[in-house]
Amino acid sequence: MELVSHLIINIIILVLAIYVGYHVVWNVTPALHTPLMAVTNAVSAIVIVGAMFAAALTVTPLGKTMGVLAVALASVNMFGGFLVTRRMLEMFRKKERKTGTREEEN
């Protein structure tokens, strides 16, 4: 008989991951938010690959359904993250000046 069940160990790991993730994200300086978003998009891409393997290797319909759901949710997260990162980078672009001013027309 095991001293601690696998479920308890997994719950402890989940709680620790939530705690560490919260402190990592909220203690990042504003200048590093864009690189942090890019890294989370890369992690989501890795999650998609893992979810595809999980969905392909399971036998039960529930396992396949959960794998497809994981792929869909990770895809939404990844593409949404890329859109947010793109919008954040556009804020730092220099705006072009208009070429047709009054002085040039006269």
MODELLER restraints for C-alpha pairs under 7 A, 6 or more apart:
rsr = mdl.restraints
at = mdl.atoms
rsr.add(forms.Gaussian(group=physical.xy_distance, feature=features.Distance(at['CA:34:A'], at['CA:85:A']), mean=6.08, stdev=0.5))
rsr.add(forms.Gaussian(group=physical.xy_distance, feature=features.Distance(at['CA:34:A'], at['CA:88:A']), mean=6.94, stdev=0.5))
rsr.add(forms.Gaussian(group=physical.xy_distance, feature=features.Distance(at['CA:37:A'], at['CA:81:A']), mean=6.53, stdev=0.5))
rsr.add(forms.Gaussian(group=physical.xy_distance, feature=features.Distance(at['CA:37:A'], at['CA:85:A']), mean=6.40, stdev=0.5))
rsr.add(forms.Gaussian(group=physical.xy_distance, feature=features.Distance(at['CA:38:A'], at['CA:85:A']), mean=6.96, stdev=0.5))
rsr.add(forms.Gaussian(group=physical.xy_distance, feature=features.Distance(at['CA:41:A'], at['CA:78:A']), mean=5.05, stdev=0.5))
rsr.add(forms.Gaussian(group=physical.xy_distance, feature=features.Distance(at['CA:41:A'], at['CA:81:A']), mean=5.97, stdev=0.5))
rsr.add(forms.Gaussian(group=physical.xy_distance, feature=features.Distance(at['CA:41:A'], at['CA:82:A']), mean=6.79, stdev=0.5))
rsr.add(forms.Gaussian(group=physical.xy_distance, feature=features.Distance(at['CA:44:A'], at['CA:74:A']), mean=5.70, stdev=0.5))
rsr.add(forms.Gaussian(group=physical.xy_distance, feature=features.Distance(at['CA:44:A'], at['CA:77:A']), mean=6.93, stdev=0.5))
rsr.add(forms.Gaussian(group=physical.xy_distance, feature=features.Distance(at['CA:44:A'], at['CA:78:A']), mean=5.50, stdev=0.5))
rsr.add(forms.Gaussian(group=physical.xy_distance, feature=features.Distance(at['CA:45:A'], at['CA:78:A']), mean=6.69, stdev=0.5))
rsr.add(forms.Gaussian(group=physical.xy_distance, feature=features.Distance(at['CA:47:A'], at['CA:74:A']), mean=6.65, stdev=0.5))
rsr.add(forms.Gaussian(group=physical.xy_distance, feature=features.Distance(at['CA:48:A'], at['CA:71:A']), mean=5.19, stdev=0.5))
rsr.add(forms.Gaussian(group=physical.xy_distance, feature=features.Distance(at['CA:48:A'], at['CA:74:A']), mean=5.87, stdev=0.5))
rsr.add(forms.Gaussian(group=physical.xy_distance, feature=features.Distance(at['CA:48:A'], at['CA:75:A']), mean=6.88, stdev=0.5))
rsr.add(forms.Gaussian(group=physical.xy_distance, feature=features.Distance(at['CA:51:A'], at['CA:67:A']), mean=5.38, stdev=0.5))
rsr.add(forms.Gaussian(group=physical.xy_distance, feature=features.Distance(at['CA:51:A'], at['CA:70:A']), mean=5.88, stdev=0.5))
rsr.add(forms.Gaussian(group=physical.xy_distance, feature=features.Distance(at['CA:51:A'], at['CA:71:A']), mean=5.59, stdev=0.5))
rsr.add(forms.Gaussian(group=physical.xy_distance, feature=features.Distance(at['CA:52:A'], at['CA:67:A']), mean=6.54, stdev=0.5))
rsr.add(forms.Gaussian(group=physical.xy_distance, feature=features.Distance(at['CA:52:A'], at['CA:71:A']), mean=6.57, stdev=0.5))
rsr.add(forms.Gaussian(group=physical.xy_distance, feature=features.Distance(at['CA:54:A'], at['CA:67:A']), mean=5.93, stdev=0.5))
rsr.add(forms.Gaussian(group=physical.xy_distance, feature=features.Distance(at['CA:55:A'], at['CA:63:A']), mean=6.46, stdev=0.5))
rsr.add(forms.Gaussian(group=physical.xy_distance, feature=features.Distance(at['CA:55:A'], at['CA:64:A']), mean=4.74, stdev=0.5))
rsr.add(forms.Gaussian(group=physical.xy_distance, feature=features.Distance(at['CA:55:A'], at['CA:67:A']), mean=4.24, stdev=0.5))
rsr.add(forms.Gaussian(group=physical.xy_distance, feature=features.Distance(at['CA:55:A'], at['CA:68:A']), mean=6.36, stdev=0.5))
rsr.add(forms.Gaussian(group=physical.xy_distance, feature=features.Distance(at['CA:58:A'], at['CA:64:A']), mean=6.17, stdev=0.5))
